[in-house]
């Protein structure tokens, strides 16, 4: 029984390690020409900041106790989801940081690269980027990026970002934060 439990835990850990962020960090961010297309669009963006200490829910004059409970439950779920499998303090330390989930759509088949360009607190105006490539992408897709662990602790929180859909070296769709220049 103990062997089966250890095997199961090892399999879960290996699955988490293999399913980790598969985006590649670009050594240099080159500007690209813009050719926006109606065939590509961002549908939804989900941002989550996982800090060392969970935030306490605030009560406002307009929110009811029931709505406050729902909001708190969803935030607790996201934190629990992101921390799943992190048993030791070192594992948990590597999960803290910024998470980005982009939901996008391609109306026709295309080779699409999703690029997240971002700036961090301690690096000021220095732009970094991560990319994921999809071959023959059509339909609805979800792309996840994470700036976590040592990247987060060494360089700070992400302060501004933009996400690009790139086809044939041209930007065909863009989604950006308010602070992006």
Backbone as ProteinMPNN parsed JSONL, in Angstrom:
{"seq_chain_A": "XXXXXXXXXXXXXXXXXXXXXXXXXXXXXXXXXXXXXXXXXXXXXXXXXXXXXXXXXXXXXXXXXXXXXXXXXXXXXXXXXXXXXXXXXXXXXXXXXXXXXXXXXXXXXXXXXXXXXXXXXXXXXXXXXXXXXXXXXXXXXXXXXXXXXXXXXXXXXXXXXXXXXXXXXXXXXXXXXXXXX", "coords_chain_A": {"N_chain_A": [[0.822, -1.197, 0.0], [1.926, 1.248, 0.814], [3.902, 1.513, -1.125], [2.354, 1.855, -3.434], [1.147, 4.313, -2.87], [3.397, 6.008, -2.759], [4.278, 5.703, -5.403], [2.082, 6.801, -6.784], [2.17, 9.483, -5.853], [4.679, 10.214, -6.9], [4.129, 10.014, -9.629], [2.202, 12.027, -9.928], [3.761, 14.263, -9.242], [5.678, 14.184, -11.312], [4.001, 14.597, -13.502], [3.154, 17.22, -12.974], [5.596, 18.549, -13.217], [6.237, 18.129, -15.915], [4.072, 19.341, -17.11], [4.477, 21.977, -16.677], [5.127, 25.487, -17.23], [5.549, 25.836, -20.584], [6.486, 27.753, -22.195], [8.879, 29.68, -24.037], [11.582, 31.72, -23.055], [12.497, 34.705, -24.494], [15.649, 35.812, -25.708], [16.081, 38.326, -26.8], [13.94, 41.014, -27.565], [12.405, 41.762, -30.416], [10.955, 44.411, -32.336], [7.871, 44.155, -34.148], [6.1, 44.311, -37.313], [2.786, 45.717, -37.601], [-0.234, 44.272, -38.523], [-3.194, 44.144, -38.19], [-5.87, 41.795, -37.966], [-9.177, 40.661, -38.648], [-9.581, 38.0, -38.41], [-8.412, 36.98, -36.176], [-8.624, 37.132, -32.645], [-8.608, 38.298, -29.254], [-10.361, 36.848, -26.632], [-10.797, 36.736, -23.862], [-9.177, 37.624, -20.813], [-7.373, 36.463, -18.077], [-5.989, 37.366, -15.109], [-3.796, 36.684, -12.427], [-2.408, 37.223, -9.303], [-0.265, 35.677, -7.21], [0.556, 35.881, -4.028], [2.792, 35.768, -1.169], [1.354, 35.892, 1.219], [-2.06, 35.291, 1.711], [-4.673, 37.46, 0.521], [-6.888, 39.389, 2.515], [-10.41, 39.472, 2.532], [-12.265, 42.366, 1.652], [-14.832, 44.405, 2.989], [-17.36, 46.228, 1.461], [-19.549, 49.074, 1.266], [-21.498, 48.631, -0.606], [-21.567, 45.926, -1.213], [-23.108, 42.821, -0.577], [-23.32, 40.387, 2.082], [-23.518, 37.846, 1.014], [-22.555, 38.095, -1.677], [-19.95, 38.858, -1.092], [-18.984, 36.539, 0.107], [-19.012, 34.781, -2.103], [-17.135, 35.988, -3.827], [-14.84, 35.809, -2.237], [-14.587, 33.044, -2.047], [-14.016, 32.329, -4.714], [-11.511, 33.53, -5.094], [-10.024, 32.16, -3.175], [-10.186, 29.619, -4.285], [-8.688, 29.913, -6.668], [-6.147, 30.412, -5.641], [-5.705, 27.994, -4.258], [-5.798, 26.229, -6.425], [-3.534, 27.019, -7.944], [-1.522, 26.435, -6.113], [-1.609, 23.712, -5.858], [-0.19, 20.619, -5.222], [2.203, 21.625, -4.315], [4.097, 20.88, -1.813], [6.264, 21.213, 0.045], [7.955, 24.024, 1.616], [9.794, 25.103, -0.186], [8.767, 24.267, -2.649], [6.353, 25.703, -2.648], [7.354, 28.282, -2.596], [8.369, 28.507, -5.185], [6.051, 28.826, -6.644], [4.949, 31.335, -6.279], [4.01, 34.487, -7.669], [3.193, 36.079, -10.839], [0.415, 35.159, -12.816], [-0.858, 34.53, -16.039], [-3.592, 34.087, -18.1], [-4.664, 33.686, -21.302], [-7.338, 33.803, -23.469], [-8.118, 33.081, -26.704], [-9.036, 33.392, -30.205], [-8.91, 31.886, -33.422], [-10.092, 32.321, -36.597], [-9.504, 31.039, -38.924], [-7.354, 28.411, -40.174], [-3.995, 28.673, -39.095], [-0.495, 29.264, -38.56], [0.365, 30.21, -35.506], [1.94, 32.375, -33.242], [2.026, 33.051, -29.872], [2.809, 35.744, -27.971], [3.978, 37.047, -24.954], [4.806, 40.095, -23.782], [6.493, 41.879, -21.292], [7.041, 44.037, -18.421], [8.958, 44.363, -15.442], [8.981, 45.209, -11.919], [11.611, 45.764, -10.716], [13.219, 45.976, -12.934], [12.412, 48.066, -14.401], [12.096, 49.834, -17.341], [12.947, 47.809, -19.017], [12.17, 45.385, -21.362], [10.871, 42.148, -21.395], [10.163, 38.924, -22.88], [8.001, 36.146, -23.543], [7.212, 33.222, -25.395], [4.846, 31.117, -27.111], [4.159, 28.615, -29.477], [1.783, 27.702, -31.925], [0.837, 25.326, -34.24], [-1.012, 25.273, -37.203], [-3.391, 26.36, -36.067], [-6.779, 26.704, -35.222], [-9.919, 27.935, -34.233], [-10.995, 28.08, -30.762], [-8.672, 28.876, -28.196], [-6.515, 28.483, -25.325], [-3.945, 30.099, -23.681], [-1.358, 29.914, -21.392], [0.733, 31.79, -19.314], [3.41, 32.274, -16.99], [5.052, 34.181, -14.601], [7.016, 33.415, -12.338], [8.424, 32.153, -9.227], [11.955, 32.223, -9.104], [12.29, 34.154, -11.13], [10.287, 35.965, -10.483], [10.944, 36.66, -7.76], [13.539, 37.738, -8.034], [13.264, 39.887, -9.872], [10.858, 41.213, -9.364], [7.296, 42.126, -9.261], [5.135, 41.87, -12.151], [4.597, 44.781, -13.904], [3.551, 45.965, -16.175], [2.136, 44.817, -19.273], [1.8, 43.206, -22.496], [0.032, 41.201, -24.789], [0.487, 39.351, -27.71], [-0.757, 38.138, -30.815], [0.831, 36.482, -33.327], [1.374, 36.121, -36.727], [3.154, 34.848, -39.409], [5.308, 36.606, -38.852], [4.047, 39.02, -38.343], [2.037, 41.19, -36.359], [-1.143, 40.246, -35.547], [-3.192, 40.431, -33.734], [-3.829, 42.094, -30.632], [-3.519, 42.511, -27.114], [-3.482, 44.44, -24.233], [-2.153, 45.772, -21.141], [-3.287, 48.472, -19.072], [-1.182, 50.156, -18.371], [0.762, 49.76, -20.297], [2.943, 51.137, -22.695]], "CA_chain_A": [[0.0, 0.0, 0.0], [2.819, 2.399, 0.873], [4.563, 1.627, -2.427], [1.374, 2.417, -4.378], [0.989, 5.73, -2.533], [4.613, 6.698, -3.199], [4.253, 5.702, -6.867], [1.063, 7.762, -7.195], [2.706, 10.821, -5.596], [5.752, 10.454, -7.865], [3.497, 10.234, -10.929], [1.586, 13.357, -9.892], [4.843, 15.239, -9.277], [6.247, 14.173, -12.665], [3.019, 15.242, -14.379], [3.217, 18.657, -12.73], [6.854, 19.07, -13.744], [6.154, 18.126, -17.367], [3.016, 20.245, -17.542], [4.816, 23.334, -16.27], [5.16, 26.512, -18.262], [6.339, 25.395, -21.725], [6.849, 28.899, -23.015], [10.313, 29.938, -24.053], [11.97, 33.087, -22.758], [13.268, 35.237, -25.609], [16.83, 36.561, -25.284], [15.957, 39.697, -27.284], [12.594, 41.287, -28.057], [12.447, 42.604, -31.613], [9.655, 44.954, -32.726], [7.27, 43.516, -35.316], [5.097, 45.147, -37.989], [1.398, 45.479, -37.195], [-1.196, 44.048, -39.595], [-4.325, 43.581, -37.453], [-6.787, 41.02, -38.795], [-10.415, 40.25, -37.987], [-9.575, 36.543, -38.275], [-7.824, 36.643, -34.891], [-9.054, 38.04, -31.595], [-8.564, 37.885, -27.865], [-11.714, 36.732, -26.099], [-10.832, 36.954, -22.423], [-7.878, 37.607, -20.149], [-7.472, 36.219, -16.641], [-4.738, 37.666, -14.43], [-3.819, 36.318, -11.024], [-1.16, 37.45, -8.569], [-0.176, 34.791, -6.056], [1.54, 36.429, -3.101], [3.172, 34.893, -0.066], [0.259, 35.903, 2.195], [-3.345, 35.494, 1.039], [-5.352, 38.726, 0.799], [-8.12, 39.351, 3.295], [-11.539, 40.053, 1.809], [-12.709, 43.659, 2.18], [-16.268, 44.658, 2.907], [-17.705, 47.566, 1.003], [-20.916, 49.455, 1.617], [-22.437, 48.172, -1.626], [-21.596, 44.473, -1.377], [-23.829, 42.069, 0.453], [-22.524, 39.321, 2.685], [-23.533, 36.699, 0.103], [-21.631, 38.38, -2.773], [-18.606, 38.857, -0.532], [-18.614, 35.136, 0.279], [-18.744, 34.203, -3.42], [-15.868, 36.545, -4.303], [-13.766, 35.242, -1.427], [-14.458, 31.632, -2.41], [-13.346, 32.203, -6.004], [-10.104, 33.864, -4.903], [-9.414, 31.04, -2.463], [-10.058, 28.509, -5.223], [-7.565, 30.172, -7.582], [-4.92, 30.222, -4.855], [-5.579, 26.556, -4.023], [-5.507, 25.616, -7.73], [-2.143, 27.313, -8.312], [-0.613, 25.837, -5.131], [-1.832, 22.274, -5.809], [1.001, 19.804, -5.398], [3.37, 22.236, -3.669], [4.055, 20.355, -0.46], [7.283, 21.835, 0.889], [8.082, 25.473, 1.515], [10.532, 25.415, -1.413], [7.804, 24.112, -3.749], [5.425, 26.828, -2.575], [8.127, 29.476, -2.952], [8.492, 28.541, -6.638], [4.736, 29.082, -7.245], [4.54, 32.72, -6.079], [4.279, 35.383, -8.786], [2.09, 36.499, -11.709], [-0.12, 34.183, -13.757], [-1.625, 35.136, -17.125], [-4.322, 33.153, -18.955], [-5.248, 34.4, -22.431], [-8.262, 33.026, -24.279], [-8.13, 33.725, -28.008], [-9.691, 32.631, -31.267], [-8.47, 32.009, -34.806], [-11.218, 31.927, -37.449], [-9.002, 30.21, -40.022], [-6.118, 27.721, -39.78], [-2.779, 29.472, -39.254], [0.593, 29.051, -37.615], [0.259, 31.379, -34.642], [2.811, 32.495, -32.087], [1.479, 33.925, -28.829], [3.94, 36.359, -27.257], [3.717, 37.927, -23.824], [5.876, 41.041, -23.488], [6.186, 42.415, -19.969], [8.038, 44.772, -17.647], [8.892, 44.042, -14.022], [9.275, 46.316, -10.994], [13.025, 46.081, -10.499], [13.899, 46.173, -14.22], [11.859, 49.318, -14.946], [11.624, 49.865, -18.729], [13.464, 46.672, -19.761], [11.074, 44.518, -21.807], [11.149, 40.731, -21.575], [9.081, 38.277, -23.612], [7.873, 34.689, -23.575], [6.42, 32.829, -26.56], [4.373, 29.752, -27.342], [3.804, 28.492, -30.89], [0.718, 26.766, -32.278], [0.816, 25.057, -35.672], [-2.334, 25.021, -37.788], [-4.374, 26.673, -35.021], [-8.081, 27.213, -35.63], [-10.873, 27.778, -33.151], [-10.712, 28.715, -29.479], [-7.473, 28.383, -27.527], [-6.114, 29.107, -24.063], [-2.499, 30.116, -23.506], [-0.999, 30.296, -20.032], [2.095, 32.227, -19.02], [3.628, 32.503, -15.567], [6.315, 34.792, -14.18], [6.953, 32.909, -10.965], [9.656, 31.627, -8.661], [13.132, 33.091, -9.082], [12.027, 35.308, -12.005], [9.47, 36.895, -9.704], [11.647, 37.162, -6.577], [14.704, 38.536, -8.424], [12.94, 41.079, -10.657], [9.652, 41.859, -8.873], [6.0, 41.896, -9.91], [4.926, 42.397, -13.496], [3.896, 46.059, -13.76], [2.788, 46.207, -17.404], [2.274, 43.692, -20.191], [0.951, 43.109, -23.677], [0.036, 39.879, -25.394], [0.358, 39.479, -29.157], [-0.896, 36.984, -31.693], [1.734, 36.764, -34.437], [1.301, 35.197, -37.865], [4.131, 35.195, -40.446], [6.124, 37.743, -38.451], [3.233, 40.237, -38.217], [1.08, 41.192, -35.253], [-2.504, 40.213, -36.088], [-4.106, 40.789, -32.647], [-3.084, 42.593, -29.475], [-4.227, 42.771, -25.864], [-2.468, 45.09, -23.408], [-2.548, 46.35, -19.869], [-3.487, 49.92, -19.11], [0.098, 50.845, -18.216], [1.692, 49.506, -21.397], [3.12, 52.332, -23.532]], "C_chain_A": [[0.861, 1.255, 0.0], [3.501, 2.621, -0.476], [3.62, 2.264, -3.455], [1.174, 3.905, -4.134], [2.194, 6.524, -2.997], [4.652, 6.784, -4.715], [3.255, 6.736, -7.388], [1.558, 9.196, -6.995], [3.818, 11.172, -6.576], [5.177, 10.732, -9.251], [2.85, 11.608, -11.008], [2.665, 14.43, -9.976], [5.45, 15.323, -10.671], [5.295, 14.835, -13.651], [3.017, 16.744, -14.214], [4.485, 19.255, -13.31], [6.805, 19.145, -15.268], [5.118, 19.112, -17.877], [3.278, 21.688, -17.163], [4.869, 24.239, -17.493], [6.084, 26.088, -19.395], [6.7, 26.547, -22.64], [8.351, 29.086, -22.976], [10.56, 31.422, -23.837], [12.857, 33.577, -23.891], [14.476, 36.015, -25.102], [16.767, 38.037, -25.691], [14.569, 39.882, -27.87], [12.69, 42.259, -29.226], [11.061, 43.144, -31.926], [9.173, 44.296, -34.024], [6.3, 44.469, -35.995], [3.683, 44.748, -37.568], [0.532, 45.352, -38.432], [-2.411, 43.374, -38.965], [-5.317, 42.923, -38.405], [-8.025, 40.649, -37.983], [-10.495, 38.736, -37.802], [-9.032, 36.074, -36.928], [-8.313, 37.635, -33.844], [-8.848, 37.411, -30.217], [-9.98, 37.901, -27.336], [-11.786, 37.133, -24.635], [-9.413, 36.89, -21.884], [-8.098, 37.407, -18.656], [-6.09, 36.421, -16.038], [-4.864, 37.255, -12.972], [-2.443, 36.537, -10.434], [-1.196, 36.599, -7.309], [0.943, 35.29, -5.151], [1.804, 35.44, -1.972], [2.055, 34.789, 0.966], [-1.055, 36.129, 1.468], [-3.989, 36.811, 1.469], [-6.592, 38.473, 1.635], [-9.221, 40.017, 2.484], [-11.958, 41.359, 2.48], [-14.209, 43.762, 2.042], [-16.474, 46.074, 2.415], [-19.171, 47.827, 1.341], [-21.925, 48.867, 0.642], [-22.541, 46.65, -1.726], [-22.353, 43.818, -0.228], [-22.919, 40.969, 0.989], [-22.445, 38.114, 1.751], [-22.548, 36.916, -1.045], [-20.189, 38.37, -2.295], [-18.112, 37.421, -0.345], [-18.279, 34.464, -1.033], [-17.403, 34.694, -3.947], [-14.693, 35.95, -3.544], [-13.534, 33.776, -1.789], [-13.726, 31.474, -3.74], [-11.864, 32.541, -5.897], [-9.371, 32.746, -4.161], [-9.235, 29.845, -3.378], [-8.847, 28.709, -6.129], [-6.234, 29.953, -6.861], [-4.674, 28.726, -4.629], [-5.199, 25.828, -5.308], [-4.044, 25.813, -8.108], [-1.139, 26.652, -7.365], [-0.728, 24.311, -5.073], [-0.53, 21.522, -6.095], [2.257, 20.381, -4.768], [3.324, 21.875, -2.186], [5.021, 21.107, 0.456], [7.271, 23.35, 0.715], [8.812, 25.899, 0.253], [9.615, 25.3, -2.636], [6.854, 25.3, -3.789], [6.113, 28.114, -2.993], [8.228, 29.627, -4.475], [7.157, 28.808, -7.352], [4.297, 30.541, -7.114], [4.91, 33.558, -7.295], [3.013, 35.704, -9.558], [1.72, 35.395, -12.681], [-1.0, 34.906, -14.775], [-2.286, 34.018, -17.929], [-5.007, 33.968, -20.047], [-6.103, 33.432, -23.239], [-8.396, 33.762, -25.607], [-8.724, 32.792, -29.052], [-9.055, 32.934, -32.613], [-9.598, 31.491, -35.688], [-10.799, 31.06, -38.629], [-7.716, 29.517, -39.572], [-4.892, 28.598, -40.06], [-1.745, 29.026, -38.231], [0.701, 30.321, -36.782], [1.278, 31.268, -33.509], [2.164, 33.473, -31.123], [2.665, 34.43, -28.017], [3.426, 37.25, -26.138], [4.956, 38.78, -23.612], [5.514, 41.711, -22.174], [7.378, 43.167, -19.376], [7.838, 44.42, -16.177], [9.395, 45.211, -13.182], [10.752, 46.704, -10.952], [13.785, 46.342, -11.79], [13.425, 47.428, -14.95], [11.428, 49.164, -16.401], [12.151, 48.713, -19.585], [12.323, 45.708, -20.085], [11.587, 43.095, -21.989], [9.972, 40.106, -22.317], [9.174, 36.766, -23.481], [6.949, 34.351, -24.738], [5.991, 31.374, -26.482], [3.878, 29.703, -28.784], [2.756, 27.404, -31.084], [0.743, 26.571, -33.785], [-0.607, 24.713, -36.095], [-3.461, 25.244, -36.772], [-5.648, 27.24, -35.641], [-9.045, 26.965, -34.484], [-10.431, 28.496, -31.895], [-9.52, 28.051, -28.793], [-7.255, 29.13, -26.218], [-4.598, 28.98, -23.955], [-2.194, 30.642, -22.12], [0.469, 30.68, -19.964], [2.202, 32.442, -17.521], [5.012, 33.12, -15.365], [6.383, 34.522, -12.682], [8.34, 32.502, -10.489], [10.776, 32.641, -8.651], [12.957, 34.311, -9.983], [11.248, 36.375, -11.256], [10.256, 37.495, -8.536], [12.849, 38.031, -6.933], [14.317, 39.87, -9.056], [11.651, 41.768, -10.248], [8.402, 41.498, -9.661], [6.006, 42.429, -11.333], [4.094, 43.667, -13.353], [3.128, 46.46, -15.015], [3.076, 45.07, -18.377], [1.465, 43.945, -21.461], [1.122, 41.724, -24.262], [-0.273, 40.046, -26.872], [0.072, 38.129, -29.788], [-0.116, 37.34, -32.958], [1.57, 35.675, -35.49], [2.261, 35.701, -38.935], [4.925, 36.457, -40.101], [5.385, 39.059, -38.328], [2.252, 40.082, -37.062], [-0.324, 41.262, -35.833], [-3.558, 40.501, -35.023], [-3.267, 41.18, -31.44], [-4.025, 42.814, -28.302], [-3.178, 43.328, -24.91], [-3.048, 45.575, -22.1], [-2.641, 47.865, -20.03], [-2.164, 50.676, -19.076], [1.094, 50.619, -19.342], [1.748, 50.736, -22.298], [2.961, 52.004, -24.985]], "O_chain_A": [[0.574, 2.212, -0.719], [3.663, 3.757, -0.921], [4.037, 3.109, -4.248], [1.046, 4.677, -5.083], [2.039, 7.603, -3.57], [5.018, 7.823, -5.265], [3.555, 7.466, -8.332], [1.383, 10.036, -7.878], [3.895, 12.311, -7.037], [5.684, 11.593, -9.971], [2.937, 12.28, -12.036], [2.504, 15.408, -10.706], [5.712, 16.421, -11.163], [5.736, 15.56, -14.543], [2.891, 17.476, -15.196], [4.453, 20.363, -13.844], [7.28, 20.118, -15.854], [5.273, 19.663, -18.967], [2.4, 22.538, -17.309], [4.679, 23.802, -18.628], [7.293, 25.988, -19.188], [7.176, 26.326, -23.754], [9.015, 28.704, -22.012], [9.841, 32.27, -24.366], [13.858, 32.939, -24.217], [14.349, 36.801, -24.162], [17.33, 38.896, -25.012], [14.073, 39.014, -28.588], [13.016, 43.433, -29.047], [10.078, 42.414, -31.796], [9.975, 43.932, -34.884], [5.733, 45.343, -35.339], [3.423, 43.595, -37.224], [0.556, 46.224, -39.3], [-2.641, 42.183, -39.171], [-5.573, 43.421, -39.501], [-7.938, 40.361, -36.79], [-11.385, 38.244, -37.109], [-9.174, 34.903, -36.575], [-8.409, 38.832, -34.112], [-8.905, 36.194, -30.04], [-10.721, 38.858, -27.562], [-12.733, 37.799, -24.216], [-8.557, 36.191, -22.427], [-8.913, 38.097, -18.043], [-5.136, 35.736, -16.406], [-5.909, 37.45, -12.352], [-1.437, 36.096, -10.99], [-2.056, 36.783, -6.448], [2.124, 35.141, -5.464], [1.13, 34.419, -1.843], [1.83, 33.718, 1.529], [-1.162, 37.069, 0.681], [-3.87, 37.227, 2.621], [-7.264, 37.454, 1.474], [-8.979, 41.025, 1.82], [-12.004, 41.455, 3.707], [-14.788, 43.258, 1.079], [-15.835, 47.009, 2.898], [-19.924, 46.907, 1.661], [-23.076, 48.628, 1.007], [-23.517, 46.14, -2.276], [-22.242, 44.221, 0.929], [-21.877, 40.669, 0.406], [-21.419, 37.435, 1.702], [-21.775, 36.012, -1.361], [-19.299, 37.92, -3.016], [-16.947, 37.126, -0.612], [-17.353, 33.654, -1.087], [-16.614, 33.901, -4.462], [-13.667, 35.622, -4.14], [-12.39, 33.324, -1.829], [-12.896, 30.575, -3.881], [-11.041, 31.897, -6.548], [-8.228, 32.426, -4.487], [-8.241, 29.126, -3.268], [-8.066, 27.78, -6.336], [-5.306, 29.371, -7.423], [-3.55, 28.252, -4.794], [-4.374, 24.915, -5.286], [-3.386, 24.87, -8.547], [-0.021, 26.341, -7.774], [-0.005, 23.677, -4.304], [0.137, 21.774, -7.098], [3.277, 19.696, -4.693], [2.598, 22.493, -1.408], [4.628, 21.58, 1.522], [6.657, 23.881, -0.21], [8.495, 26.938, -0.325], [9.676, 26.128, -3.545], [6.584, 25.842, -4.86], [5.514, 28.947, -3.673], [8.179, 30.742, -4.995], [7.152, 28.998, -8.568], [3.349, 30.947, -7.787], [5.976, 33.378, -7.885], [1.906, 35.619, -9.027], [2.587, 34.773, -13.294], [-1.787, 35.783, -14.418], [-1.605, 33.1, -18.387], [-5.831, 34.835, -19.757], [-5.636, 32.366, -23.641], [-8.749, 34.941, -25.63], [-8.894, 31.593, -28.83], [-8.707, 34.077, -32.912], [-10.018, 30.343, -35.544], [-11.638, 30.42, -39.262], [-7.05, 30.009, -38.661], [-4.775, 29.19, -41.133], [-2.08, 28.483, -37.178], [1.083, 31.376, -37.289], [1.45, 30.21, -32.905], [1.797, 34.585, -31.503], [3.426, 33.646, -27.45], [2.555, 38.095, -26.345], [6.028, 38.262, -23.301], [4.358, 42.073, -21.96], [8.531, 42.97, -19.76], [6.715, 44.206, -15.72], [10.128, 46.077, -13.66], [11.087, 47.874, -11.139], [14.892, 46.88, -11.75], [13.972, 47.799, -15.988], [10.479, 48.429, -16.676], [11.833, 48.645, -20.772], [11.6, 45.269, -19.191], [12.6, 42.864, -22.648], [8.895, 40.699, -22.377], [10.253, 36.191, -23.333], [6.016, 35.098, -25.035], [6.659, 30.529, -25.886], [3.247, 30.648, -29.257], [2.834, 26.33, -30.487], [0.676, 27.545, -34.534], [-1.307, 23.957, -35.421], [-4.364, 24.419, -36.64], [-5.597, 28.142, -36.477], [-9.0, 25.918, -33.839], [-9.603, 29.405, -31.943], [-9.378, 26.828, -28.808], [-7.738, 30.246, -26.026], [-4.041, 27.895, -24.115], [-2.704, 31.687, -21.716], [1.335, 29.982, -20.492], [1.213, 32.754, -16.858], [6.009, 32.632, -15.897], [5.875, 35.296, -11.871], [9.303, 32.508, -11.256], [10.582, 33.786, -8.241], [13.426, 35.397, -9.641], [11.532, 37.565, -11.392], [10.236, 38.71, -8.342], [13.153, 38.975, -6.204], [14.971, 40.881, -8.804], [11.371, 42.851, -10.762], [8.435, 40.689, -10.588], [6.78, 43.323, -11.675], [3.017, 43.644, -12.757], [2.159, 47.215, -14.932], [4.131, 44.438, -18.313], [0.567, 44.787, -21.489], [2.209, 41.148, -24.235], [-1.182, 40.788, -27.246], [0.594, 37.104, -29.351], [-0.369, 38.369, -33.583], [1.619, 34.481, -35.193], [2.189, 36.865, -39.329], [5.182, 37.284, -40.975], [6.014, 40.112, -38.219], [1.712, 39.003, -36.818], [-0.665, 42.218, -36.53], [-4.705, 40.789, -35.364], [-2.158, 40.683, -31.241], [-5.167, 43.243, -28.468], [-2.096, 42.756, -24.785], [-4.256, 45.764, -21.96], [-2.139, 48.443, -20.994], [-2.043, 51.733, -19.694], [2.165, 51.225, -19.345], [0.711, 51.312, -22.628], [3.077, 52.888, -25.834]]}, "name": "protein", "num_of_chains": 1, "seq": "XXXXXXXXXXXXXXXXXXXXXXXXXXXXXXXXXXXXXXXXXXXXXXXXXXXXXXXXXXXXXXXXXXXXXXXXXXXXXXXXXXXXXXXXXXXXXXXXXXXXXXXXXXXXXXXXXXXXXXXXXXXXXXXXXXXXXXXXXXXXXXXXXXXXXXXXXXXXXXXXXXXXXXXXXXXXXXXXXXXXX"}
